[in-house]
């Protein structure tokens, strides 16, 4: 089935790495560009491509970029682009073979969500399921993801409980996380197809969703702090999944 792109919608992407990733992966989706004068030369290839595609670009001040992006952390550049086409939940789950997805339940901080997306891209997650009412992550999350948003599908899952049930039917084991109980991550048998369920910064995984889990995992440590930040926990979990399934040899993947 064809991947879906929301009709007539545009997104703002800012930050140098995030904008470079959009240009590298799908330049034709760029609608227009705003950037500071100091980035005209470093992004000369982008501006040349815009001229060839007849896409407008403007050299603007930092104050203008702050208004356009509604952020002080724009890093001197903002793209307006068509959103990435995304598969339906059904298509994503139907893909055969081993793999893992990340399900976010109430992770509202865009910097945490972006950091999770960055780790998901680095460790080869199949997708991030975005629970709740928002159809996509906010622009700040894409900046924090540092280009990771171009490598991982973000699939809206308004009813995350139903999405997890569908994932189980597709052969995924639902793995919740807990800072207070659960099986030691490094001693647990991790499934070939896993859906890692992560909860919000304050409350963690909602109880109703936690009860859907097949496995509850905990990350061992000194106990000197109550828990890890959700983005840090995601990186640890995804790293272990990557290690267990056998990372590709260094010659076949990009060094970081």
Backbone bond lengths (Angstrom), bond angles and torsions (degrees), N, CA, C in turn:
res aa  C-N    CA-C-N  psi(-1)  N-CA   C-N-CA  omega(-1)  CA-C   N-CA-C  phi
1 X - - - 1.465 - - 1.527 109.35 -
2 X 1.324 116.21 142.98 1.468 120.32 -177.73 1.524 110.25 -66.26
3 X 1.305 114.83 145.81 1.449 119.70 175.44 1.521 109.32 -71.73
4 X 1.324 116.10 148.52 1.450 120.89 -172.08 1.519 110.95 -102.10
5 X 1.344 115.49 140.58 1.452 121.55 173.86 1.528 107.22 -125.63
6 X 1.332 118.59 127.30 1.457 119.91 179.38 1.530 110.85 -57.50
7 X 1.311 116.12 128.26 1.467 120.93 -174.85 1.522 110.84 -68.86
8 X 1.326 115.75 132.14 1.449 121.36 171.79 1.503 115.80 70.99
9 X 1.339 119.59 9.47 1.448 121.33 -176.94 1.525 111.18 -98.27
10 X 1.333 114.92 153.31 1.454 121.51 176.22 1.516 108.60 -133.33
11 X 1.322 116.14 153.92 1.458 121.30 176.10 1.527 108.76 -126.37
12 X 1.303 115.90 156.98 1.458 121.97 172.87 1.521 108.30 -103.35
13 X 1.320 115.92 131.25 1.457 122.55 176.47 1.514 107.12 -123.24
14 X 1.318 117.57 124.22 1.466 119.28 177.87 1.519 109.59 -131.59
15 X 1.332 114.39 165.55 1.459 121.04 -171.30 1.521 109.50 100.41
16 X 1.332 116.39 138.49 1.464 119.87 -171.41 1.520 113.03 -64.67
17 X 1.331 118.72 -45.78 1.463 120.33 -178.68 1.526 111.15 -66.79
18 X 1.330 116.44 -41.07 1.462 120.06 -179.52 1.525 110.87 -64.33
19 X 1.334 117.03 -43.48 1.463 120.34 -179.97 1.526 111.22 -68.23
20 X 1.306 116.77 -39.38 1.470 120.04 177.72 1.528 110.54 -61.98
21 X 1.332 116.80 -38.49 1.461 119.71 179.41 1.520 111.79 -65.23
22 X 1.329 117.36 -41.71 1.468 120.14 177.46 1.527 110.09 -61.03
23 X 1.314 117.12 -45.11 1.463 120.89 -179.99 1.523 111.35 -62.50
24 X 1.317 116.44 -42.53 1.462 120.78 -178.03 1.520 111.78 -68.18
25 X 1.313 116.43 -40.61 1.465 120.79 -173.00 1.519 113.76 -86.95
26 X 1.345 117.41 -33.96 1.470 118.45 -173.08 1.532 110.80 -158.09
27 X 1.304 114.50 64.73 1.460 120.55 -177.01 1.523 112.40 -57.08
28 X 1.326 117.43 -32.94 1.465 120.25 -176.44 1.521 112.44 -65.32
29 X 1.329 118.33 -17.73 1.463 121.00 -179.93 1.523 112.90 -84.74
30 X 1.327 117.73 -6.89 1.465 120.19 179.82 1.524 109.56 -71.34
31 X 1.322 116.75 131.41 1.467 122.45 -179.19 1.515 110.92 -98.92
32 X 1.324 117.56 -45.39 1.465 122.03 176.64 1.522 108.80 -160.96
33 X 1.333 115.01 165.11 1.465 121.55 -173.20 1.522 109.39 -134.59
34 X 1.318 115.94 139.13 1.463 123.34 170.53 1.530 106.78 -123.51
35 X 1.317 116.96 133.10 1.467 118.57 178.22 1.521 110.83 -153.56
36 X 1.327 114.83 158.43 1.455 121.15 177.14 1.514 111.28 -78.97
37 X 1.328 115.78 157.62 1.466 120.83 -175.96 1.522 111.92 -59.81
38 X 1.330 117.50 -32.20 1.466 120.67 -177.30 1.531 112.30 -68.86
39 X 1.332 117.36 -14.94 1.465 120.60 -179.24 1.528 113.08 -103.19
40 X 1.338 117.59 2.58 1.465 119.82 -179.56 1.530 110.55 -60.23
41 X 1.316 117.53 -44.19 1.461 119.82 -179.43 1.534 112.09 -73.02
42 X 1.354 119.05 -49.67 1.473 118.06 179.46 1.528 113.75 -58.87
43 X 1.319 117.08 -30.40 1.457 120.84 179.73 1.525 111.32 -107.61
44 X 1.319 115.93 29.73 1.455 120.31 179.38 1.520 112.98 -60.45
45 X 1.335 116.97 -36.14 1.467 119.53 178.91 1.517 111.60 -65.54
46 X 1.325 117.08 -36.71 1.459 121.13 176.61 1.523 110.62 -65.25
47 X 1.330 116.90 -44.89 1.462 119.78 -178.74 1.525 111.13 -67.05
48 X 1.324 117.02 -37.00 1.465 120.41 176.62 1.528 110.35 -62.32
49 X 1.338 115.98 -42.13 1.459 119.71 178.44 1.526 110.88 -65.27
50 X 1.327 117.07 -39.53 1.467 120.00 177.24 1.524 111.11 -60.45
51 X 1.329 115.87 -42.24 1.465 119.39 178.57 1.525 110.43 -62.08
52 X 1.313 117.32 -43.05 1.465 120.66 179.64 1.532 111.93 -65.63
53 X 1.332 116.66 -35.95 1.465 120.66 -179.38 1.526 112.17 -87.07
54 X 1.354 116.27 -2.25 1.462 122.38 -177.54 1.528 111.10 60.07
55 X 1.326 114.59 44.36 1.455 121.48 174.40 1.525 107.99 -106.35
56 X 1.311 118.46 129.57 1.463 120.64 -174.96 1.529 112.60 -70.65
57 X 1.326 115.30 150.44 1.459 120.98 170.53 1.517 108.11 -142.83
58 X 1.336 114.68 152.28 1.459 120.89 -178.66 1.514 109.99 -133.68
59 X 1.329 115.32 138.50 1.462 121.85 171.53 1.521 106.61 -89.70
60 X 1.338 117.05 122.39 1.452 121.84 -172.04 1.529 109.88 -131.52
61 X 1.319 114.99 168.70 1.461 121.12 178.13 1.529 110.05 -83.69
62 X 1.325 115.52 166.43 1.461 119.91 175.62 1.520 111.29 -59.48
63 X 1.339 116.26 -38.63 1.463 119.80 -179.70 1.528 110.74 -63.51
64 X 1.323 116.44 -40.57 1.468 119.54 177.37 1.527 111.02 -65.14
65 X 1.331 116.55 -42.43 1.467 119.60 178.53 1.524 111.34 -63.05
66 X 1.321 116.25 -36.40 1.458 119.20 178.53 1.521 110.50 -64.51
67 X 1.342 116.94 -38.28 1.466 119.82 177.41 1.535 110.72 -69.12
68 X 1.312 116.81 -41.29 1.461 120.98 -177.22 1.534 111.04 -65.13
69 X 1.337 115.93 -42.60 1.461 120.44 -175.49 1.519 113.27 -93.02
70 X 1.324 116.99 -14.91 1.465 121.93 -173.74 1.524 110.34 58.83
71 X 1.346 115.45 37.84 1.460 120.49 -178.45 1.517 110.06 -154.15
72 X 1.322 116.23 147.25 1.465 121.12 172.38 1.521 111.55 -85.81
73 X 1.317 117.37 -6.92 1.460 121.82 -173.24 1.524 111.80 -105.57
74 X 1.312 116.02 38.21 1.470 120.49 -176.64 1.526 113.42 -76.92
75 X 1.336 117.21 -17.14 1.468 122.92 179.00 1.525 112.79 60.25
76 X 1.326 116.31 22.95 1.461 119.90 171.51 1.507 116.36 90.06
77 X 1.326 119.13 3.72 1.461 119.70 -177.14 1.521 111.02 -154.26
78 X 1.327 115.30 145.42 1.459 122.33 175.52 1.522 108.72 -144.50
79 X 1.328 116.14 133.10 1.459 122.20 172.24 1.518 109.10 -108.05
80 X 1.311 115.90 140.86 1.458 120.76 163.87 1.518 105.45 -102.96
81 X 1.325 116.14 125.83 1.455 120.09 -173.49 1.523 110.61 -142.19
82 X 1.317 115.12 161.18 1.454 119.47 170.28 1.533 107.94 -72.46
83 X 1.321 117.65 142.34 1.473 118.95 -179.88 1.511 111.05 -66.58
84 X 1.323 114.86 153.73 1.467 119.89 176.00 1.513 110.33 -60.32
85 X 1.317 117.88 139.68 1.465 118.89 170.19 1.522 108.88 -66.06
86 X 1.306 116.11 141.03 1.463 119.70 -178.44 1.518 109.81 -126.99
87 X 1.321 116.83 150.05 1.461 119.30 176.40 1.521 110.05 -76.86
88 X 1.285 116.53 159.86 1.459 119.87 170.44 1.523 108.53 -69.67
89 X 1.313 115.58 162.83 1.462 120.11 175.91 1.523 110.13 -57.34
90 X 1.321 116.25 -41.95 1.465 120.48 -178.19 1.521 111.42 -62.71
91 X 1.331 117.06 -43.58 1.463 120.27 179.73 1.524 111.42 -65.19
92 X 1.331 116.00 -40.57 1.462 119.64 -179.10 1.523 110.85 -64.31
93 X 1.333 116.53 -42.64 1.459 120.16 -178.22 1.525 111.91 -72.63
94 X 1.321 116.23 -25.90 1.458 120.63 -176.33 1.531 112.02 -73.55
95 X 1.313 117.84 -21.72 1.467 120.46 -177.83 1.525 109.59 -57.94
96 X 1.329 118.04 130.60 1.463 120.82 -173.39 1.524 112.57 -78.48
97 X 1.326 114.28 171.01 1.454 120.74 171.62 1.505 113.72 88.18
98 X 1.335 116.50 174.46 1.464 120.89 179.19 1.520 111.19 -66.83
99 X 1.299 115.07 157.78 1.459 119.73 178.91 1.511 109.63 165.78
100 X 1.326 116.27 167.57 1.446 119.36 178.26 1.518 110.56 -141.02
101 X 1.330 113.95 150.21 1.453 121.84 177.89 1.524 107.94 -124.61
102 X 1.315 115.68 159.91 1.458 122.35 178.26 1.522 107.57 -115.66
103 X 1.316 117.73 128.82 1.460 122.83 178.64 1.525 108.94 -112.30
104 X 1.322 116.50 122.30 1.459 121.71 -177.03 1.520 110.06 -103.10
105 X 1.320 115.83 119.69 1.466 122.02 179.57 1.521 109.01 -113.25
106 X 1.312 116.80 98.15 1.460 120.37 176.96 1.508 115.20 76.47
107 X 1.325 118.19 23.89 1.473 120.94 174.71 1.525 106.67 -84.04
108 X 1.316 115.72 92.37 1.464 120.71 -170.41 1.526 113.75 -92.69
109 X 1.322 117.76 -20.57 1.466 120.39 -179.40 1.528 108.86 -72.37
110 X 1.336 119.13 117.26 1.471 119.90 -175.62 1.514 113.77 -64.35
111 X 1.340 117.29 -27.21 1.460 119.56 179.47 1.531 110.73 -72.73
112 X 1.326 116.89 -37.61 1.462 119.71 173.93 1.525 110.76 -66.42
113 X 1.334 116.55 -44.54 1.465 119.95 179.47 1.524 110.80 -61.15
114 X 1.337 116.73 -41.21 1.463 120.11 178.89 1.517 112.27 -66.30
115 X 1.327 116.66 -39.98 1.461 119.91 177.91 1.527 110.92 -64.89
116 X 1.331 117.13 -36.82 1.464 120.54 176.67 1.520 110.03 -65.37
117 X 1.310 116.80 -42.36 1.466 120.60 178.48 1.527 110.85 -62.54
118 X 1.316 116.78 -38.97 1.468 120.74 177.43 1.525 111.03 -62.67
119 X 1.342 116.94 -44.86 1.465 120.25 177.47 1.524 110.89 -65.92
120 X 1.325 117.05 -38.20 1.462 120.53 178.87 1.523 110.92 -60.60
121 X 1.328 116.68 -40.52 1.460 120.25 177.58 1.528 110.75 -68.00
122 X 1.316 116.91 -42.60 1.462 120.94 -176.60 1.525 111.34 -64.29
123 X 1.326 116.46 -39.27 1.467 120.29 -175.32 1.535 112.82 -100.66
124 X 1.323 117.04 11.67 1.457 120.18 168.69 1.507 116.20 76.63
125 X 1.346 118.41 31.39 1.459 119.55 175.25 1.521 110.00 -64.75
126 X 1.312 115.81 147.86 1.454 121.24 -179.32 1.529 111.52 -72.48
127 X 1.333 117.08 -38.82 1.465 120.88 -176.56 1.513 109.52 -166.05
128 X 1.329 114.86 163.94 1.458 122.87 169.06 1.522 107.07 -115.41
129 X 1.328 116.27 123.44 1.458 121.69 176.89 1.522 107.79 -91.33
130 X 1.321 115.83 122.51 1.461 121.29 -174.86 1.516 108.90 -100.56
131 X 1.333 115.79 99.24 1.450 120.28 -179.69 1.515 112.16 -72.69
132 X 1.333 116.63 155.65 1.456 121.67 179.01 1.506 112.40 99.88
133 X 1.335 114.98 -165.06 1.459 119.92 -172.02 1.506 116.01 -89.06
134 X 1.340 118.71 -10.65 1.456 119.74 -175.72 1.528 110.38 -82.06
135 X 1.347 117.05 133.47 1.469 119.18 -178.85 1.518 113.97 -77.14
136 X 1.331 116.95 -19.27 1.467 119.48 179.56 1.522 109.51 -156.26
137 X 1.301 115.78 167.98 1.458 121.07 178.44 1.523 110.73 -73.09
138 X 1.341 118.73 153.11 1.464 121.62 178.51 1.527 111.62 -73.41
139 X 1.350 117.47 161.36 1.464 120.10 -178.05 1.518 114.53 -54.48
140 X 1.328 117.94 -35.78 1.467 119.95 -179.66 1.519 111.43 -61.16
141 X 1.329 117.10 -32.96 1.462 120.25 178.57 1.522 110.72 -67.51
142 X 1.322 117.64 -38.74 1.460 120.48 179.83 1.525 111.02 -67.54
143 X 1.349 116.78 -35.16 1.466 118.84 176.23 1.524 110.29 -65.51
144 X 1.335 116.56 -45.75 1.456 120.45 -179.23 1.521 111.53 -64.78
145 X 1.334 116.76 -29.55 1.465 120.76 179.20 1.520 112.39 -68.88
146 X 1.343 118.08 -14.60 1.465 122.06 173.63 1.536 113.12 55.58
147 X 1.328 115.96 40.99 1.457 120.21 179.41 1.514 114.10 97.13
148 X 1.334 117.14 -11.23 1.460 120.12 -178.71 1.520 113.65 -62.53
149 X 1.327 116.88 -24.84 1.463 120.58 -179.20 1.521 112.63 -64.96
150 X 1.323 117.47 -18.48 1.464 120.59 178.97 1.518 112.54 -84.79
151 X 1.315 117.64 -4.87 1.467 121.46 -175.47 1.514 113.78 -116.83
152 X 1.308 118.04 -13.40 1.461 122.18 -177.30 1.524 108.94 -126.28
153 X 1.329 116.96 131.61 1.455 120.57 175.87 1.519 110.15 -71.51
154 X 1.336 116.55 134.47 1.457 122.29 172.63 1.523 106.53 -107.00
155 X 1.321 116.19 111.54 1.460 122.54 -173.23 1.519 109.04 -108.05
156 X 1.330 116.93 120.48 1.458 120.65 178.23 1.518 109.97 -67.01
157 X 1.332 115.06 133.54 1.468 121.11 178.61 1.525 107.90 -134.18
158 X 1.347 117.48 77.80 1.474 119.93 -177.47 1.519 112.74 -54.57
159 X 1.328 117.45 -39.48 1.462 121.90 175.09 1.526 107.08 -105.99
160 X 1.329 115.94 89.65 1.456 119.54 -174.25 1.521 111.55 -66.70
161 X 1.320 117.63 -32.04 1.455 119.67 177.73 1.519 111.77 -61.47
162 X 1.329 116.42 -43.11 1.464 120.66 177.77 1.525 110.42 -66.82
163 X 1.331 116.92 -37.15 1.464 120.55 179.23 1.530 110.55 -64.66
164 X 1.325 117.07 -39.96 1.467 120.31 178.31 1.522 111.02 -67.05
165 X 1.335 116.45 -37.90 1.462 119.64 177.00 1.524 110.71 -63.04
166 X 1.338 116.15 -40.20 1.466 120.01 177.51 1.525 110.49 -65.93
167 X 1.336 116.48 -37.54 1.465 120.01 178.71 1.526 110.34 -63.69
168 X 1.325 117.41 -41.14 1.466 120.00 178.63 1.528 110.28 -62.56
169 X 1.325 116.98 -42.59 1.464 120.20 178.53 1.519 111.73 -62.52
170 X 1.345 116.48 -27.38 1.460 120.96 178.71 1.522 112.37 -86.66
171 X 1.320 117.37 6.22 1.460 120.59 175.14 1.510 115.22 97.27
172 X 1.325 117.84 8.90 1.459 120.87 177.77 1.529 110.00 -87.92
173 X 1.319 116.59 139.31 1.456 122.43 172.35 1.516 108.43 -90.51
174 X 1.329 117.53 127.22 1.465 121.66 -177.88 1.522 108.25 -84.12
175 X 1.331 115.56 118.27 1.469 121.80 -176.46 1.525 108.80 -114.97
176 X 1.326 116.23 105.79 1.462 120.67 175.27 1.523 109.26 -83.60
177 X 1.305 115.67 166.52 1.459 120.92 178.86 1.521 109.13 -123.92
178 X 1.330 115.92 146.30 1.454 120.94 179.71 1.515 109.09 -148.60
179 X 1.330 115.91 140.10 1.467 119.88 177.33 1.531 111.32 -88.36
180 X 1.342 117.38 -8.83 1.469 120.06 -173.53 1.522 113.74 -112.52
181 X 1.312 117.62 -20.29 1.458 119.30 -178.11 1.524 108.43 -154.72
182 X 1.309 115.63 173.86 1.451 119.50 177.67 1.512 111.78 118.86
183 X 1.316 114.81 172.97 1.456 122.28 -179.37 1.521 110.13 -80.64
184 X 1.306 116.00 134.35 1.462 122.18 176.58 1.538 109.41 -52.95
185 X 1.303 116.86 122.23 1.461 122.02 -177.67 1.519 112.24 -51.13
186 X 1.339 116.86 -39.95 1.462 120.81 -173.20 1.530 112.76 -82.55
187 X 1.341 116.65 -6.84 1.455 120.65 176.58 1.534 111.94 -110.62
188 X 1.319 116.12 -11.14 1.466 120.58 -175.62 1.524 111.17 -75.88
189 X 1.323 114.91 151.04 1.455 120.74 169.60 1.527 107.48 -84.25
190 X 1.312 116.27 114.00 1.458 120.42 -176.02 1.524 109.74 -95.78
191 X 1.329 116.97 133.73 1.464 120.87 -175.54 1.524 112.18 -74.81
192 X 1.324 114.82 160.38 1.470 120.18 178.05 1.519 111.49 -71.40
193 X 1.326 116.78 -30.39 1.468 122.07 176.66 1.525 107.03 -120.18
194 X 1.323 116.39 112.51 1.459 121.03 -173.22 1.515 110.78 -130.93
195 X 1.330 115.53 140.70 1.465 122.46 170.30 1.521 106.88 -112.96
196 X 1.328 116.42 111.39 1.461 122.19 -177.34 1.525 108.60 -89.13
197 X 1.315 116.93 116.32 1.458 123.24 -176.68 1.522 109.68 -97.81
198 X 1.331 115.60 119.41 1.465 122.01 -178.24 1.520 109.55 -118.48
199 X 1.329 116.06 136.61 1.453 121.17 -177.96 1.510 113.19 -100.24
200 X 1.325 115.59 174.51 1.454 122.58 -177.84 1.512 113.14 -66.30
201 X 1.323 114.85 166.95 1.452 122.01 -172.16 1.532 112.38 -64.23
202 X 1.326 117.22 -35.65 1.463 119.86 -174.70 1.524 112.78 -93.54
203 X 1.326 117.35 -46.00 1.464 121.06 -170.76 1.519 114.36 -102.16
204 X 1.321 118.38 -13.37 1.451 120.16 -177.08 1.524 111.78 75.67
205 X 1.321 116.42 -158.50 1.460 121.12 -179.60 1.526 108.94 -71.49
206 X 1.344 118.36 126.32 1.472 119.85 178.19 1.528 110.96 -56.99
207 X 1.331 117.78 141.43 1.471 120.80 -176.26 1.527 113.59 -54.40
208 X 1.331 117.73 -39.49 1.465 119.87 -178.01 1.523 110.99 -62.95
209 X 1.327 116.90 -36.29 1.457 120.43 177.93 1.523 110.89 -78.24
210 X 1.315 116.75 -37.07 1.474 119.91 179.01 1.523 111.08 -58.93
211 X 1.324 115.74 -33.86 1.466 119.21 -179.62 1.531 112.29 -69.40
212 X 1.329 117.20 -17.05 1.457 120.43 177.54 1.521 112.47 -81.68
213 X 1.323 116.81 -10.22 1.462 119.87 -173.99 1.517 111.68 -70.44
214 X 1.307 115.39 142.39 1.461 121.81 172.49 1.521 110.94 -84.19
215 X 1.322 116.00 -30.16 1.462 122.82 -177.38 1.525 107.58 -140.61
216 X 1.315 117.45 141.91 1.460 122.09 171.09 1.515 108.14 -115.42
217 X 1.319 115.66 125.95 1.459 121.37 -176.07 1.523 110.68 -111.29
218 X 1.303 116.27 145.61 1.464 121.50 173.36 1.523 108.78 -126.91
219 X 1.318 115.10 151.49 1.462 121.04 179.86 1.522 108.04 -102.70
220 X 1.328 118.46 113.99 1.462 119.99 -176.58 1.521 111.45 -70.02
221 X 1.311 115.22 150.92 1.455 121.04 177.72 1.516 109.98 -165.82
222 X 1.309 116.29 -165.56 1.464 120.90 -176.04 1.517 113.48 -71.63
223 X 1.347 116.54 -25.60 1.455 120.14 -173.59 1.515 113.32 85.64
224 X 1.323 117.44 1.98 1.467 119.94 -178.97 1.534 112.31 -69.10
225 X 1.337 117.10 -23.35 1.464 121.08 174.39 1.520 107.65 -123.33
226 X 1.317 115.80 156.11 1.465 120.84 -174.34 1.521 111.87 -66.52
227 X 1.326 117.09 -38.89 1.461 119.71 -176.34 1.517 109.40 -164.97
228 X 1.330 114.59 168.98 1.456 121.04 172.94 1.524 110.00 -87.82
229 X 1.323 116.34 150.87 1.454 121.20 167.20 1.526 108.58 -54.62
230 X 1.343 117.73 145.52 1.463 121.08 -174.04 1.523 112.13 -60.17
231 X 1.335 117.12 -35.19 1.462 119.17 178.88 1.523 111.30 -70.34
232 X 1.335 116.71 -37.96 1.461 120.00 177.02 1.525 110.51 -66.45
233 X 1.322 116.72 -40.62 1.466 120.56 178.28 1.524 110.73 -62.95
234 X 1.325 116.17 -41.36 1.469 120.01 178.61 1.519 110.77 -60.13
235 X 1.325 117.18 -42.59 1.469 120.42 -179.27 1.526 111.01 -63.32
236 X 1.332 117.37 -40.99 1.468 120.63 179.16 1.531 110.50 -64.45
237 X 1.324 116.79 -47.10 1.464 121.46 -179.17 1.529 111.68 -62.26
238 X 1.330 116.69 -46.86 1.462 120.22 -178.04 1.524 111.33 -67.45
239 X 1.313 116.53 -35.47 1.458 120.31 177.18 1.528 110.98 -62.06
240 X 1.343 116.42 -42.49 1.460 119.75 -179.54 1.529 111.15 -68.70
241 X 1.325 117.68 -38.55 1.459 120.49 175.93 1.522 110.57 -61.75
242 X 1.320 115.79 -43.79 1.477 121.44 178.22 1.526 110.57 -60.44
243 X 1.333 115.69 -44.63 1.466 119.85 -178.67 1.528 110.97 -65.00
244 X 1.328 116.57 -42.89 1.460 120.03 -175.65 1.532 112.53 -66.64
245 X 1.325 115.43 -35.56 1.467 116.13 -175.30 1.527 111.60 -83.92
246 X 1.343 115.82 -4.83 1.459 119.73 176.75 1.502 111.30 92.47
247 X 1.325 116.89 95.33 1.459 120.41 179.32 1.520 110.16 -64.60
248 X 1.344 117.80 142.16 1.465 119.90 176.29 1.520 110.88 -59.09
249 X 1.327 118.99 152.83 1.459 120.62 177.42 1.514 111.22 -59.26
250 X 1.320 115.88 150.02 1.464 121.23 -173.78 1.522 112.08 -57.96
251 X 1.321 117.92 -29.68 1.464 120.40 -178.29 1.517 112.69 -69.05
252 X 1.366 117.17 -20.39 1.457 119.93 -175.70 1.521 113.03 -100.27
253 X 1.342 117.40 2.26 1.450 118.96 177.98 1.527 109.54 -134.89
254 X 1.311 113.44 162.13 1.454 119.80 -175.89 1.509 110.88 -74.94
255 X 1.314 116.96 133.68 1.469 120.03 176.11 1.507 109.95 -71.73
256 X 1.353 116.23 149.61 1.455 121.07 177.55 1.509 109.73 -123.07
